[in-house]
Amino acid sequence: MSLVMPSVRGQRATDAATRDLAGRLVRFGLVVLGFLIILLGIAVAPLPGPGGIPVIVVGLMIILRNSFKARRQFVRLHHAHPRVISPIRRLLRKDPQILAMSYHQALKVERFLVPRNLRVVVRGRRLFRRRR
C-alpha cells in the first residue's frame, strides 16, 4: 500500500503540471489571437463605417482577459488618462451599453469638430425630448 501512494502523488503532480502548461499555452494562443484581431481591426478601420473600432475592442477584450501584464498596463494607462480610456473600459464590461456610449462619443466628437450652429446630434436630442 505504501508503494502505491508515492506513485499516485507523483501522478497528481504530473497532472497538475500538465494542466498548468496547457492553460498557459491556451492563454498565450488567445493573446496571439487577440493581437491578430486588433491588426484586422486596424486594417478595416479606413473603410467607411465604424467597422474597425468594434473589431479592435473585441481583440482588446480577448487580450485583457488572458494576459496579466496587459491588464496591469491597461490599468496604469487608465490611471494616467482616465478620460481617454473610460469609453474603452465601458465597452469591456460584462453588459456594455453600446448605444449610450456611442451617443456620448458622438456628442464629444461633434463638440470638438463641428461649429455650434451646425451640430446635428444635439439638435436631434432636443427634438426627441420635445416629442415626449
Backbone as a printed PyTorch tensor [residue, N CA C, xyz], in Angstrom:
tensor([[[  0.8210,  -1.1870,   0.0000],
         [  0.0000,   0.0000,   0.0000],
         [  0.8660,   1.2520,   0.0000]],

        [[  1.9480,   1.2580,   0.7430],
         [  2.8030,   2.4350,   0.7900],
         [  3.5290,   2.6480,  -0.5400]],

        [[  3.7060,   1.5940,  -1.3320],
         [  4.3330,   1.7530,  -2.6360],
         [  3.3890,   2.4280,  -3.6240]],

        [[  2.0910,   2.2840,  -3.4560],
         [  1.1150,   2.8750,  -4.3610],
         [  0.9870,   4.3730,  -4.1190]],

        [[  1.0470,   4.7950,  -2.8830],
         [  0.8280,   6.1960,  -2.5390],
         [  1.8340,   7.1510,  -3.2110]],

        [[  3.1380,   6.8640,  -3.1670],
         [  4.0560,   7.8140,  -3.8300],
         [  3.8120,   7.9250,  -5.3310]],

        [[  3.4330,   6.8340,  -5.9900],
         [  3.1880,   6.9190,  -7.4270],
         [  1.9310,   7.7310,  -7.7200]],

        [[  0.9230,   7.6450,  -6.8340],
         [ -0.2860,   8.4360,  -7.0150],
         [  0.0310,   9.9120,  -6.8200]],

        [[  0.8280,  10.2100,  -5.8060],
         [  1.2120,  11.6070,  -5.5800],
         [  2.0120,  12.1480,  -6.7630]],

        [[  2.9050,  11.3460,  -7.2870],
         [  3.6930,  11.7680,  -8.4390],
         [  2.8180,  11.9620,  -9.6720]],

        [[  1.8200,  11.1070,  -9.8140],
         [  0.8800,  11.2320, -10.9370],
         [  0.0720,  12.5100, -10.8130]],

        [[ -0.3750,  12.8480,  -9.5880],
         [ -1.1380,  14.0770,  -9.3790],
         [ -0.2930,  15.3050,  -9.6850]],

        [[  0.9620,  15.2680,  -9.2930],
         [  1.8490,  16.3990,  -9.5710],
         [  2.0710,  16.5470, -11.0710]],

        [[  2.2150,  15.4260, -11.7580],
         [  2.3920,  15.4720, -13.2030],
         [  1.1370,  16.0020, -13.8830]],

        [[ -0.0450,  15.5590, -13.4160],
         [ -1.3060,  16.0560, -13.9790],
         [ -1.4560,  17.5590, -13.7560]],

        [[ -1.0950,  18.0370, -12.5770],
         [ -1.1980,  19.4690, -12.2780],
         [ -0.2410,  20.2660, -13.1560]],

        [[  0.9730,  19.7540, -13.3400],
         [  1.9400,  20.4490, -14.1930],
         [  1.4680,  20.4690, -15.6460]],

        [[  0.8830,  19.3630, -16.0960],
         [  0.3780,  19.2950, -17.4670],
         [ -0.7730,  20.2730, -17.6640]],

        [[ -1.6880,  20.3210, -16.6700],
         [ -2.8000,  21.2670, -16.7670],
         [ -2.3090,  22.7130, -16.7510]],

        [[ -1.3160,  22.9830, -15.9210],
         [ -0.7550,  24.3420, -15.8610],
         [ -0.1250,  24.7260, -17.1950]],

        [[  0.6410,  23.8250, -17.7750],
         [  1.2660,  24.0910, -19.0760],
         [  0.2030,  24.2690, -20.1640]],

        [[ -0.8210,  23.4310, -20.1500],
         [ -1.8890,  23.5530, -21.1470],
         [ -2.6220,  24.8790, -20.9910]],

        [[ -2.8920,  25.2890, -19.7500],
         [ -3.5450,  26.5790, -19.5090],
         [ -2.7170,  27.7470, -20.0030]],

        [[ -1.4160,  27.6790, -19.7660],
         [ -0.5350,  28.7570, -20.2440],
         [ -0.4960,  28.8070, -21.7700]],

        [[ -0.4550,  27.6380, -22.4020],
         [ -0.4380,  27.6110, -23.8680],
         [ -1.7490,  28.1510, -24.4500]],

        [[ -2.8720,  27.8140, -23.8310],
         [ -4.1590,  28.3130, -24.3090],
         [ -4.2230,  29.8340, -24.1380]],

        [[ -3.7780,  30.3290, -22.9800],
         [ -3.7760,  31.7850, -22.7540],
         [ -2.8750,  32.4870, -23.7630]],

        [[ -1.6980,  31.9220, -24.0210],
         [ -0.7880,  32.5190, -24.9990],
         [ -1.4180,  32.5220, -26.3900]],

        [[ -2.0670,  31.4300, -26.7500],
         [ -2.7380,  31.3670, -28.0490],
         [ -3.8540,  32.3990, -28.1590]],

        [[ -4.6040,  32.6040, -27.0730],
         [ -5.6760,  33.6060, -27.0990],
         [ -5.1160,  35.0210, -27.1810]],

        [[ -3.9800,  35.2690, -26.5370],
         [ -3.3550,  36.5890, -26.6430],
         [ -2.8970,  36.8460, -28.0800]],

        [[ -2.3050,  35.8480, -28.7000],
         [ -1.8880,  35.9850, -30.1030],
         [ -3.1120,  36.2130, -30.9920]],

        [[ -4.1910,  35.4760, -30.7380],
         [ -5.4230,  35.6700, -31.4930],
         [ -5.9610,  37.0940, -31.3010]],

        [[ -5.8940,  37.5990, -30.0800],
         [ -6.3280,  38.9740, -29.8100],
         [ -5.5240,  39.9920, -30.5960]],

        [[ -4.2050,  39.8070, -30.6490],
         [ -3.3680,  40.7130, -31.4320],
         [ -3.7040,  40.6390, -32.9180]],

        [[ -3.9700,  39.4440, -33.4200],
         [ -4.3420,  39.3090, -34.8290],
         [ -5.6790,  39.9950, -35.1130]],

        [[ -6.6130,  39.9040, -34.1820],
         [ -7.9040,  40.5800, -34.3560],
         [ -7.7260,  42.0890, -34.3330]],

        [[ -6.8460,  42.5860, -33.4610],
         [ -6.5730,  44.0350, -33.4250],
         [ -5.9610,  44.4850, -34.7480]],

        [[ -5.0330,  43.7180, -35.2810],
         [ -4.4320,  44.0710, -36.5750],
         [ -5.4780,  44.0610, -37.6810]],

        [[ -6.4090,  43.1130, -37.6240],
         [ -7.5010,  43.0770, -38.5860],
         [ -8.3680,  44.3280, -38.4550]],

        [[ -8.6400,  44.7420, -37.2300],
         [ -9.4300,  45.9520, -37.0000],
         [ -8.7390,  47.1990, -37.5180]],

        [[ -7.4290,  47.2520, -37.3550],
         [ -6.6720,  48.3960, -37.8820],
         [ -6.7170,  48.3980, -39.4100]],

        [[ -6.6740,  47.2120, -40.0050],
         [ -6.7450,  47.1260, -41.4700],
         [ -8.1240,  47.5220, -41.9900]],

        [[ -9.1840,  47.2330, -41.2210],
         [-10.5470,  47.5290, -41.6440],
         [-10.9210,  48.9820, -41.3300]],

        [[-10.2210,  49.6190, -40.4200],
         [-10.5730,  50.9650, -39.9520],
         [-10.6870,  52.0160, -41.0600]],

        [[ -9.8500,  52.0300, -42.0980],
         [-10.0010,  53.0690, -43.1220],
         [-11.2700,  52.9450, -43.9620]],

        [[-11.9150,  51.8020, -43.9520],
         [-13.1450,  51.6360, -44.7280],
         [-14.2640,  52.4740, -44.1170]],

        [[-15.2470,  52.8640, -44.9040],
         [-16.3510,  53.6650, -44.3620],
         [-17.1350,  52.8850, -43.3140]],

        [[-17.5980,  53.6050, -42.3140],
         [-18.3630,  52.9960, -41.2320],
         [-17.4930,  52.7160, -40.0320]],

        [[-18.1100,  52.2700, -38.9680],
         [-17.3570,  52.0480, -37.7290],
         [-16.7730,  50.6450, -37.6230]],

        [[-16.5160,  49.9820, -38.7250],
         [-16.1040,  48.5850, -38.7100],
         [-14.8490,  48.2780, -37.9350]],

        [[-13.8810,  49.1660, -37.9100],
         [-12.6110,  48.8630, -37.2620],
         [-12.6530,  48.9480, -35.7530]],

        [[-13.3940,  49.8800, -35.2100],
         [-13.3890,  50.0950, -33.7640],
         [-13.9670,  48.9060, -33.0000]],

        [[-15.1350,  48.3740, -33.3700],
         [-15.6220,  47.2020, -32.6260],
         [-14.6960,  45.9940, -32.7340]],

        [[-14.0580,  45.8220, -33.8710],
         [-13.1420,  44.6930, -34.0360],
         [-11.9310,  44.8760, -33.1310]],

        [[-11.4130,  46.0830, -33.0400],
         [-10.2790,  46.3630, -32.1600],
         [-10.6790,  46.1230, -30.7060]],

        [[-11.8810,  46.5290, -30.3290],
         [-12.3370,  46.3280, -28.9480],
         [-12.4600,  44.8430, -28.6250]],

        [[-12.9320,  44.0360, -29.5660],
         [-13.0320,  42.5880, -29.3350],
         [-11.6350,  42.0030, -29.1290]],

        [[-10.6840,  42.4010, -29.9510],
         [ -9.3060,  41.9280, -29.7700],
         [ -8.7270,  42.3620, -28.4380]],

        [[ -9.0080,  43.5890, -28.0410],
         [ -8.5330,  44.0920, -26.7520],
         [ -9.1710,  43.3210, -25.6000]],

        [[-10.4460,  42.9840, -25.7380],
         [-11.1200,  42.1940, -24.6990],
         [-10.4540,  40.8300, -24.5380]],

        [[-10.1420,  40.1930, -25.6430],
         [ -9.5090,  38.8700, -25.5760],
         [ -8.1440,  38.9690, -24.9140]],

        [[ -7.3840,  39.9940, -25.2630],
         [ -6.0530,  40.1460, -24.6790],
         [ -6.1500,  40.4500, -23.1890]],

        [[ -7.0170,  41.3830, -22.8090],
         [ -7.0920,  41.7860, -21.4050],
         [ -7.6310,  40.6730, -20.5100]],

        [[ -8.4290,  39.7790, -21.0420],
         [ -8.9340,  38.6800, -20.2190],
         [ -7.9210,  37.5490, -20.0680]],

        [[ -6.9010,  37.5360, -20.8970],
         [ -5.9640,  36.4140, -20.8730],
         [ -4.5250,  36.7980, -20.5660]],

        [[ -4.2110,  38.0630, -20.4150],
         [ -2.8410,  38.4750, -20.1520],
         [ -2.7990,  39.3660, -18.9140]],

        [[ -2.0880,  38.8980, -17.8970],
         [ -1.9830,  39.6650, -16.6630],
         [ -1.1760,  40.9430, -16.8720]],

        [[ -0.1130,  40.8450, -17.6630],
         [  0.7250,  42.0260, -17.9140],
         [ -0.0440,  43.0930, -18.6860]],

        [[ -0.8020,  42.6740, -19.6810],
         [ -1.5820,  43.6420, -20.4700],
         [ -2.6460,  44.3010, -19.5990]],

        [[ -3.2740,  43.5380, -18.7190],
         [ -4.2840,  44.1060, -17.8290],
         [ -3.6610,  45.1280, -16.8880]],

        [[ -2.4850,  44.8240, -16.3590],
         [ -1.7850,  45.7510, -15.4700],
         [ -1.4190,  47.0460, -16.2040]],

        [[ -0.9210,  46.9300, -17.4350],
         [ -0.5880,  48.1210, -18.2210],
         [ -1.8370,  48.9300, -18.5600]],

        [[ -2.9420,  48.2490, -18.8350],
         [ -4.1860,  48.9380, -19.1570],
         [ -4.6860,  49.7300, -17.9490]],

        [[ -4.5650,  49.1590, -16.7510],
         [ -4.9830,  49.8730, -15.5410],
         [ -4.0860,  51.0880, -15.3180]],

        [[ -2.7950,  50.9380, -15.5270],
         [ -1.8780,  52.0920, -15.4020],
         [ -2.2430,  53.1880, -16.4020]],

        [[ -2.5330,  52.7980, -17.6170],
         [ -2.9120,  53.7620, -18.6450],
         [ -4.2230,  54.4530, -18.2750]],

        [[ -5.1440,  53.7070, -17.6840],
         [ -6.4130,  54.3000, -17.2630],
         [ -6.2020,  55.3100, -16.1400]],

        [[ -5.2840,  55.0170, -15.2300],
         [ -4.9970,  55.9780, -14.1640],
         [ -4.3200,  57.2270, -14.7070]],

        [[ -3.5160,  57.0690, -15.7410],
         [ -2.8230,  58.2200, -16.3140],
         [ -3.7470,  59.0590, -17.1980]],

        [[ -4.6340,  58.4250, -17.9500],
         [ -5.5120,  59.1310, -18.8960],
         [ -6.9500,  58.6140, -18.7800]],

        [[ -7.6510,  58.9440, -17.7080],
         [ -8.9840,  58.3540, -17.4990],
         [-10.0280,  58.8000, -18.5150]],

        [[ -9.9350,  60.0200, -19.0140],
         [-10.9550,  60.4920, -19.9610],
         [-10.8440,  59.8050, -21.3190]],

        [[ -9.6550,  59.3740, -21.6660],
         [ -9.4600,  58.7120, -22.9550],
         [ -9.8220,  57.2280, -22.8620]],

        [[ -9.4730,  56.6000, -21.7560],
         [ -9.6230,  55.1550, -21.6270],
         [-11.0020,  54.7440, -21.1200]],

        [[-11.7310,  55.6410, -20.4530],
         [-13.0130,  55.2400, -19.8620],
         [-14.0250,  54.7220, -20.8890]],

        [[-14.1200,  55.2630, -22.1130],
         [-15.0490,  54.6420, -23.0750],
         [-14.6770,  53.1980, -23.4150]],

        [[-13.4100,  52.9160, -23.4810],
         [-12.9790,  51.5460, -23.7660],
         [-13.3310,  50.6450, -22.5870]],

        [[-13.1190,  51.1370, -21.3750],
         [-13.4860,  50.3490, -20.1940],
         [-14.9820,  50.1010, -20.1430]],

        [[-15.7780,  51.0820, -20.5600],
         [-17.2270,  50.8870, -20.5730],
         [-17.6290,  49.7990, -21.5680]],

        [[-16.8960,  49.6860, -22.6660],
         [-17.1890,  48.6310, -23.6360],
         [-16.7230,  47.2530, -23.1630]],

        [[-15.7480,  47.2240, -22.2500],
         [-15.2090,  45.9490, -21.7890],
         [-16.0170,  45.3440, -20.6460]],

        [[-17.0310,  46.0200, -20.1490],
         [-17.8510,  45.4830, -19.0670],
         [-18.6310,  44.2700, -19.5500]],

        [[-19.1940,  43.5260, -18.5930],
         [-19.9510,  42.3320, -18.9670],
         [-21.2020,  42.6760, -19.7630]],

        [[-21.8980,  43.7310, -19.3790],
         [-23.1130,  44.1340, -20.0860],
         [-22.9240,  45.5630, -20.6030]],

        [[-22.1720,  45.7360, -21.6980],
         [-21.8670,  47.0970, -22.1490],
         [-23.0910,  47.8030, -22.7260]],

        [[-23.1770,  49.0850, -22.4620],
         [-24.2460,  49.9090, -23.0210],
         [-23.6980,  50.5750, -24.2790]],

        [[-23.7390,  49.8450, -25.3610],
         [-23.0740,  50.2680, -26.5860],
         [-23.7370,  51.5110, -27.1740]],

        [[-25.0620,  51.5440, -27.2160],
         [-25.7430,  52.7020, -27.8100],
         [-25.5130,  53.9750, -27.0010]],

        [[-25.6060,  53.8890, -25.6910],
         [-25.3840,  55.0690, -24.8540],
         [-23.9480,  55.5610, -24.9930]],

        [[-22.9900,  54.6300, -25.0090],
         [-21.5860,  55.0230, -25.1380],
         [-21.3130,  55.6350, -26.4990]],

        [[-21.9000,  55.0660, -27.5750],
         [-21.6650,  55.6510, -28.8960],
         [-22.3030,  57.0200, -29.0160]],

        [[-23.4550,  57.2140, -28.3780],
         [-24.0950,  58.5250, -28.4020],
         [-23.2240,  59.5720, -27.6920]],

        [[-22.6890,  59.2210, -26.5410],
         [-21.8280,  60.1560, -25.8200],
         [-20.5580,  60.4630, -26.6060]],

        [[-20.0120,  59.4570, -27.2610],
         [-18.8170,  59.7000, -28.0730],
         [-19.1450,  60.5840, -29.2750]],

        [[-20.3350,  60.3970, -29.8660],
         [-20.7450,  61.2520, -30.9880],
         [-20.8880,  62.6980, -30.5150]],

        [[-21.4350,  62.8960, -29.3280],
         [-21.5350,  64.2550, -28.7790],
         [-20.1620,  64.8810, -28.5840]],

        [[-19.2170,  64.0900, -28.0400],
         [-17.8720,  64.6130, -27.8160],
         [-17.1860,  64.9820, -29.1240]],

        [[-17.3040,  64.1100, -30.1200],
         [-16.6670,  64.3750, -31.4120],
         [-17.3040,  65.5870, -32.0700]],

        [[-18.6280,  65.6780, -31.9970],
         [-19.3260,  66.8040, -32.6050],
         [-18.9400,  68.1150, -31.9200]],

        [[-18.8370,  68.0980, -30.6070],
         [-18.4510,  69.2970, -29.8760],
         [-17.0310,  69.7310, -30.2500]],

        [[-16.1770,  68.7510, -30.5250],
         [-14.7880,  69.0580, -30.8520],
         [-14.6230,  69.5370, -32.2920]],

        [[-15.3880,  68.9880, -33.2310],
         [-15.1490,  69.2400, -34.6500],
         [-16.1130,  70.2190, -35.3180]],

        [[-17.3580,  70.2580, -34.8820],
         [-18.3900,  70.9780, -35.6190],
         [-18.7200,  72.3000, -34.9210]],

        [[-18.8880,  73.3880, -35.6810],
         [-19.3030,  74.6480, -35.0620],
         [-20.7040,  74.5160, -34.4430]],

        [[-20.9990,  75.3630, -33.4930],
         [-22.2450,  75.2740, -32.7320],
         [-23.4990,  75.2890, -33.5920]],

        [[-23.5370,  76.1350, -34.5920],
         [-24.7610,  76.2540, -35.3880],
         [-24.9840,  75.0660, -36.3290]],

        [[-23.9940,  74.2050, -36.5210],
         [-24.1350,  73.0640, -37.4280],
         [-24.2380,  71.7200, -36.7090]],

        [[-24.3460,  71.7040, -35.4080],
         [-24.3820,  70.4490, -34.6560],
         [-25.7220,  69.7470, -34.8430]],

        [[-25.6660,  68.5000, -35.2510],
         [-26.8580,  67.7310, -35.5750],
         [-27.2850,  66.8440, -34.4090]],

        [[-26.3360,  66.2370, -33.7280],
         [-26.6550,  65.2760, -32.6790],
         [-27.3680,  65.9690, -31.5190]],

        [[-26.9050,  67.1440, -31.1310],
         [-27.5350,  67.8670, -30.0310],
         [-28.9470,  68.2900, -30.4230]],

        [[-29.1200,  68.7550, -31.6410],
         [-30.4440,  69.1500, -32.1200],
         [-31.4050,  67.9690, -32.1290]],

        [[-30.9240,  66.8180, -32.5390],
         [-31.7560,  65.6160, -32.5430],
         [-32.1970,  65.2310, -31.1420]],

        [[-31.3290,  65.3960, -30.1750],
         [-31.7030,  65.0960, -28.7930],
         [-32.7750,  66.0460, -28.3100]],

        [[-32.6440,  67.3170, -28.6570],
         [-33.6440,  68.3070, -28.2420],
         [-35.0000,  68.0200, -28.8890]],

        [[-34.9990,  67.6410, -30.1410],
         [-36.2580,  67.2950, -30.8180],
         [-36.8970,  66.0650, -30.1880]],

        [[-36.0850,  65.0960, -29.8270],
         [-36.5960,  63.8730, -29.2150],
         [-37.2310,  64.1760, -27.8680]],

        [[-36.6150,  65.0230, -27.0900],
         [-37.1690,  65.3790, -25.7770],
         [-38.4750,  66.1450, -25.9000]],

        [[-38.6130,  66.9890, -26.9120],
         [-39.8340,  67.7760, -27.0760],
         [-41.0150,  66.9190, -27.4690]],

        [[-40.7830,  65.8380, -28.2000],
         [-41.8730,  64.9900, -28.6750],
         [-42.5120,  64.1780, -27.5590]],

        [[-41.8310,  63.9730, -26.4980],
         [-42.3750,  63.1490, -25.3950],
         [-43.4920,  63.8110, -24.7760]]])
